[in-house]
């Protein structure tokens, strides 16, 4: 779901000596102002991603993405010079490096700003796909969920996002009015573009998908499986003709699942990947610039997490759907909140143990949130720091927040009156406000 909080960008034309430039400033003084030539912006990432990503690179990602879209679509477009001011948290913005997709929101806002000032029109579904590709210019191999949630959000609804072709499919689902989500910051900044952790998981999932695809009985010539080139585990699921993600991890008569039968447990070395039938070119194709030195992989754990997480998404959606298909007066609100909370808790367990993207501070905060009355609590975003999201009964939200402030924030820094915890309902999609 999209949060009620947002990234706000004020844009207008440049003047004087800046007519051929992009001028970027932030109300947050920790981010230095920059001036970028249009040529630099439209070629951003052509020679590889920056070694040390800075805040303005995300705007360049969007600019380059728009240019690529225009070229591919054979559109007549003049790259605009732009004067940009980005608002910080004090102006309603999102915390950076908090697992709240602030970078994706910034890219989406930047793309919309560029479209607006240059008179370019792109459909929302195309924009979501375009923005997902944009962040790859900065070196992040993301999947597009954050961008889809930002662009295609429906107010007061959660979204089930499915990565269909050519564009994502979103299924809005209304959430019960007597529950809210509470976002709390762990105090650890999660700068995913500054480390290889995120891309390492992507590489492991790609390798697992290759091995599963190679062993599918529905591929007549396994030696040619690489031509199919699945890049994600959902592709492998389709090649196995599995109707649901659960079929990939469901225990069969021989005591094994598809995943446990073909993916080794524990650490898999580079040599073992070759023994499993992957050639060096296939392995290299699964790795990114900052993961080429990897030599140990946890393929089974990563695949089990992804398939079980996808199954939990379907269950969460179906529970919410069931709630509104019956007479509300007969609904036991505590019961369905417990069911939804259990799924969130299962997700956190899988994130911590199988995907290994939690951290000590997140684990502690989640424990406090659950003891404070959350039906479910888990990390949000990429992990390794950032925020938690907790499902709380609406009438208990203030009491819940007070207890978390006292038992977590007061303990770690002696300040229980900070702004590191807040309530959010599903917000509106990204858009434009015209000021005249």
C-alpha positions in Angstrom: 0.0 0.0 0.0 1.1 3.6 -0.5 1.6 5.6 2.7 -0.1 8.8 3.5 3.3 10.4 3.8 5.0 11.3 0.5 8.0 12.8 -1.3 7.2 16.3 -2.5 9.1 18.0 -5.3 8.6 21.6 -6.5 9.7 22.1 -10.1 9.8 24.9 -12.6 11.9 26.2 -15.5 15.5 27.4 -15.2 16.7 30.8 -16.3 19.8 32.7 -17.2 23.0 30.6 -17.2 21.1 27.5 -16.2 19.0 27.2 -19.3 20.7 24.0 -20.3 21.0 22.5 -16.9 19.1 20.6 -14.2 19.4 22.4 -10.9 18.7 20.3 -7.8 18.3 21.4 -4.2 16.9 19.9 -1.0 15.4 21.6 2.0 17.5 19.1 4.0 21.0 20.7 4.3 22.7 17.3 4.5 22.1 16.9 0.7 24.4 19.2 -1.3 22.9 21.3 -4.1 24.0 20.3 -7.6 23.8 21.5 -11.2 23.8 18.8 -13.9 24.0 19.2 -17.6 21.2 17.7 -19.7 23.8 15.5 -21.5 25.0 14.1 -18.2 21.4 13.3 -17.2 20.3 11.5 -20.4 23.5 9.4 -20.4 23.4 8.6 -16.6 24.4 4.9 -16.0 25.7 4.3 -19.5 29.2 3.6 -18.2 27.9 1.7 -15.1 26.3 2.7 -11.9 28.1 5.2 -9.5 30.4 3.7 -6.9 28.9 5.9 -4.1 25.3 6.8 -5.0 24.2 10.3 -3.9 20.7 11.7 -3.5 20.6 13.5 -6.9 21.5 10.3 -8.8 17.9 9.1 -8.3 16.6 12.1 -10.2 19.1 11.3 -13.0 17.7 7.7 -13.0 14.3 9.1 -13.8 15.6 11.5 -16.4 17.5 8.7 -18.2 14.5 6.4 -17.9 12.2 9.0 -19.5 14.8 9.4 -22.3 14.9 5.7 -23.0 11.1 5.4 -23.0 10.9 8.3 -25.6 13.6 6.7 -27.8 11.9 3.3 -27.7 8.5 4.8 -28.5 9.9 7.1 -31.3 8.4 10.2 -29.7 9.3 13.8 -30.4 10.7 15.1 -27.1 13.0 17.8 -26.1 14.9 17.1 -22.8 13.9 19.9 -20.5 16.0 22.0 -18.2 14.5 21.9 -14.7 14.8 23.8 -11.4 14.0 21.3 -8.6 13.5 21.6 -4.9 13.0 18.4 -2.8 11.2 18.6 0.5 12.5 16.8 3.6 10.7 15.2 6.5 9.8 18.6 7.9 7.7 19.2 4.7 5.8 15.9 4.9 8.5 13.8 3.2 9.5 10.2 3.9 12.5 9.3 6.1 15.4 8.3 3.9 17.0 4.8 4.2 14.1 3.7 6.4 12.6 0.8 4.4 9.7 3.1 3.3 10.7 3.2 -0.4 11.8 6.8 -0.2 14.2 6.3 -3.1 11.5 4.7 -5.3 9.0 7.5 -4.3 11.7 10.1 -5.3 12.2 8.4 -8.7 8.5 8.3 -9.3 8.0 12.0 -8.3 11.0 12.9 -10.4 9.6 11.1 -13.5 6.2 12.8 -13.1 7.9 16.2 -12.7 10.0 15.6 -15.9 6.8 14.5 -17.8 4.9 17.5 -16.6 7.4 20.2 -17.4 8.1 18.7 -20.9 4.5 18.0 -21.8 5.0 14.3 -22.0 2.1 11.9 -21.3 2.7 8.3 -20.1 0.0 6.0 -18.8 0.2 5.0 -15.1 0.9 1.4 -15.9 3.7 2.3 -18.3 5.1 4.8 -15.7 5.2 2.1 -13.0 7.2 -0.2 -15.3 9.5 2.6 -16.5 10.3 3.7 -12.9 11.1 0.1 -11.9 13.7 0.0 -14.6 15.1 3.4 -13.7 16.6 2.3 -10.4 18.7 -0.2 -12.2 20.8 2.7 -13.5 22.0 3.2 -9.9 22.8 -0.5 -9.5 19.7 -1.7 -7.8 18.1 -4.9 -9.2 14.6 -4.2 -7.8 11.4 -5.9 -8.9 9.0 -3.0 -9.3 6.6 -3.5 -6.3 7.4 -0.1 -4.7 6.9 1.8 -7.9 3.7 0.1 -8.7 2.3 0.8 -5.2 3.3 4.5 -5.6 1.9 5.0 -9.0 -1.2 2.7 -8.9 -2.3 3.1 -5.3 -6.0 3.3 -4.4 -6.8 5.4 -1.4 -8.0 3.3 1.6 -7.1 0.1 -0.2 -4.2 -2.3 -0.1 -2.9 -3.7 -3.4 -2.1 -7.2 -4.5 0.5 -6.6 -7.2 1.2 -9.3 -9.8 4.0 -9.0 -12.3 2.2 -9.9 -15.5 3.2 -8.8 -18.9 3.5 -6.3 -20.5 2.5 -4.4 -17.3 1.8 -5.2 -13.7 -1.7 -6.1 -12.5 -3.0 -4.6 -9.3 -6.0 -5.8 -7.4 -7.2 -3.3 -4.8 -8.6 -4.7 -1.6 -10.4 -2.7 1.1 -9.0 -3.1 4.6 -11.2 -3.3 7.7 -11.9 0.1 9.2 -11.1 -0.9 12.8 -7.5 -1.7 12.2 -4.5 0.5 11.4 -0.8 0.0 10.5 1.8 1.6 12.7 5.2 2.4 11.2 8.2 2.5 13.6 11.9 3.3 12.9 14.5 0.9 14.3 17.1 3.7 14.4 19.3 1.9 11.8 19.6 3.5 8.4 19.2 1.0 5.6 21.0 2.4 2.6 20.4 -0.5 0.2 22.3 1.1 -2.7 25.4 1.5 -0.6 25.8 -2.2 0.1 25.6 -5.4 -2.0 23.2 -7.2 0.4 20.0 -6.5 -1.7 21.6 -7.5 -5.0 23.1 -10.6 -3.4 19.6 -11.9 -2.6 18.6 -11.1 -6.2 21.5 -13.1 -7.5 20.7 -16.1 -5.3 17.1 -16.1 -6.4 18.1 -15.9 -10.1 20.5 -18.8 -9.7 17.8 -20.9 -7.8 15.4 -20.1 -10.6 17.9 -21.3 -13.2 18.4 -24.7 -11.4 14.6 -25.2 -10.9 13.9 -24.4 -14.5 16.6 -26.8 -15.7 15.0 -29.6 -13.8 11.4 -29.0 -14.9 9.9 -32.1 -16.5 8.0 -29.9 -18.9 11.2 -28.7 -20.7 11.9 -31.3 -23.4 15.6 -30.5 -23.8 17.2 -29.5 -20.5 20.4 -28.6 -22.2 18.6 -25.7 -23.9 16.9 -24.4 -20.7 19.2 -21.3 -20.6 17.5 -20.0 -23.7 14.3 -19.6 -21.6 16.3 -17.5 -19.2 14.0 -17.1 -16.2 15.1 -14.2 -14.1 12.9 -14.8 -11.1 11.4 -17.6 -9.2 7.9 -17.0 -10.5 9.2 -17.9 -14.0 10.5 -21.2 -12.6 7.1 -21.8 -11.0 5.4 -21.4 -14.4 7.9 -23.7 -16.1 6.9 -26.4 -13.5 3.2 -25.6 -14.3 2.6 -25.0 -10.6 -0.7 -23.3 -10.0 0.4 -21.6 -6.8 3.7 -20.8 -5.1 2.8 -23.3 -2.4 3.2 -26.1 -4.9 6.9 -25.4 -5.1 7.5 -25.9 -1.4 4.7 -28.4 -0.6 6.1 -31.8 0.7 5.3 -34.6 -1.6 5.0 -38.4 -1.1 8.8 -38.9 -1.1 9.1 -36.4 1.8 10.6 -33.7 -0.5 9.3 -30.6 -2.2 10.3 -29.4 -5.6 12.6 -26.8 -3.9 14.2 -29.2 -1.5 14.7 -31.9 -4.2 16.7 -29.7 -6.5 18.2 -27.0 -4.4 20.9 -27.9 -1.9 20.6 -26.9 1.7 23.1 -24.7 3.4 25.9 -23.0 1.5 26.4 -23.7 -2.2 29.8 -22.8 -3.6 30.6 -21.7 -7.2 31.9 -25.2 -7.9 28.7 -26.8 -6.7 26.7 -24.5 -9.0 28.6 -25.9 -11.9 28.0 -29.4 -10.7 24.3 -28.6 -10.6 24.4 -27.9 -14.3 25.0 -24.2 -14.5 27.6 -23.0 -16.9 29.9 -20.0 -16.2 28.1 -17.7 -18.7 24.7 -18.6 -17.0 26.2 -17.9 -13.5 27.7 -14.6 -14.7 24.4 -13.6 -16.2 22.8 -13.9 -12.8 25.3 -11.7 -11.0 25.5 -7.9 -10.9 28.5 -5.7 -10.9 28.6 -5.6 -7.1 28.0 -9.3 -6.6 30.6 -10.8 -8.9 32.9 -11.7 -6.0 30.2 -13.8 -4.4 31.3 -17.4 -3.9 28.8 -18.7 -1.4 25.0 -19.0 -2.0 22.0 -20.0 0.1 19.7 -21.1 -2.7 17.2 -23.3 -0.9 16.6 -20.8 1.9 16.0 -17.9 -0.5 13.6 -19.9 -2.7 11.6 -21.2 0.3 11.3 -17.6 1.6 10.1 -16.2 -1.8 7.6 -18.9 -2.5 6.2 -18.9 1.1 6.0 -15.1 1.1 4.1 -15.1 -2.1 1.7 -17.7 -0.7 1.2 -15.4 2.4 0.3 -12.5 0.1 -2.5 -14.6 -1.5 -3.8 -15.6 2.0 -3.7 -12.0 3.3 -5.7 -10.9 0.2 -8.2 -13.7 0.5 -8.8 -13.0 4.2 -9.6 -9.4 3.5 -11.8 -10.3 0.6 -13.7 -12.7 2.8 -14.3 -10.1 5.5 -16.2 -7.9 3.0 -18.2 -10.8 1.5 -20.2 -11.4 4.6 -22.4 -9.3 6.8 -20.2 -7.0 8.8 -22.2 -7.5 11.9 -21.3 -11.1 12.0 -17.6 -10.5 11.6 -15.3 -11.2 14.5 -12.8 -8.4 14.2 -10.4 -9.8 16.7 -10.3 -13.1 14.8 -9.5 -11.7 11.4 -6.9 -9.3 12.8 -5.3 -12.3 14.5 -5.2 -14.2 11.2 -3.7 -11.3 9.3 -1.2 -10.7 12.2 -0.1 -14.3 12.2 0.7 -14.0 8.5 2.8 -10.9 9.2 4.6 -12.7 12.1 5.3 -15.7 9.8 6.7 -13.3 7.2 9.1 -11.8 9.7 10.3 -15.2 10.8 11.0 -16.1 7.2 12.7 -12.7 6.6 15.0 -13.3 9.6 15.8 -17.0 9.2 15.5 -17.8 5.5 16.2 -14.5 3.7 18.4 -13.2 6.5 17.5 -9.5 5.9 16.6 -8.5 9.5 19.0 -7.2 12.1 19.3 -7.1 15.9 17.6 -3.7 16.3 14.6 -4.7 14.0 14.2 -7.9 16.0 14.1 -6.0 19.3 11.6 -3.4 18.0 9.4 -6.2 16.6 9.4 -8.0 20.0 8.4 -4.7 21.7 5.7 -4.1 19.2 4.2 -7.5 19.7 4.3 -7.2 23.5 2.7 -3.8 23.2 -0.4 -5.3 21.6 0.3 -5.6 17.8 -1.5 -8.6 16.2 1.5 -8.8 13.8 4.7 -7.0 13.3 7.4 -7.4 10.6 10.2 -5.4 8.9 9.2 -3.4 5.9 11.3 -2.6 2.8 14.5 -4.3 1.9 15.5 -4.9 5.5 18.9 -4.7 7.3 17.5 -1.7 9.2 14.8 0.8 8.6 11.2 0.4 9.8 8.8 -2.1 11.1 5.1 -2.2 10.3 2.6 -3.4 12.9 -1.1 -4.3 12.6 -2.9 -2.7 15.5 -6.6 -2.3 16.5 -7.5 1.3 15.7 -8.9 2.0 19.2 -5.6 0.9 20.8 -3.2 2.8 18.5 -2.4 5.6 20.9 -1.8 3.3 23.8 0.3 1.1 21.5 2.5 4.0 20.4 3.0 5.2 23.9 4.2 1.8 25.1 6.6 1.4 22.2 8.0 4.8 22.8 8.6 4.0 26.5 10.0 0.4 26.0 12.0 0.9 22.9 12.9 4.6 22.1 13.3 5.6 25.7 15.7 2.7 26.2 17.9 3.3 23.2 18.3 7.0 23.4 16.4 8.3 26.4 13.9 10.1 24.2 10.3 8.7 24.1 8.9 11.9 22.6 10.5 11.5 19.1 8.7 11.3 15.8 10.0 7.9 14.8 6.6 6.2 15.1 3.4 7.0 13.3 0.0 5.6 12.1 -0.7 5.3 8.4 -3.7 4.2 6.4 -3.4 3.3 2.7 -2.8 6.6 0.9 -3.4 8.1 -2.6 -1.3 7.5 -5.7 1.4 9.8 -6.9 0.1 12.9 -8.6 0.5 16.6 -9.4 -0.5 19.8 -7.6 -0.4 22.9 -9.9 0.4 26.2 -8.1 -0.3 29.4 -10.1 
